[in-house]
């Protein structure tokens, strides 16, 4: 699969995973939904690594560092915000994660290759 397909799979699985997580508290359903971590994190990580392989070798270390820093910073901010929203909305906070995945999917669909 190409990069676009991998990102689409990850984003689509994220919409499903987080959207359903927001509306259920059933332990079995949550267990099954968490298996989608392979499709959300795993597939997106594969896409990122495939993108980096296309870079010149002398940039690969810098690219991996920037990716790790960007992901870590984003996760830190989003986790902090999620805690604030969870206090107000409970499990519905997961809808915000589904929305981020949906936004990524829409951005991918809008992105045209020249």
ABEGO torsion letter per residue (X at the ends): XBAAAAAAAAAAAAAAAAAAAAABABAAAAAAAAAAAAAAAAAAAAAAAAAAAABBAAAAAAAAAAAAAAAAAAAAAAAAAAAAAAAAAEAAAAAAAAAAAAAAAAAAAABBBX
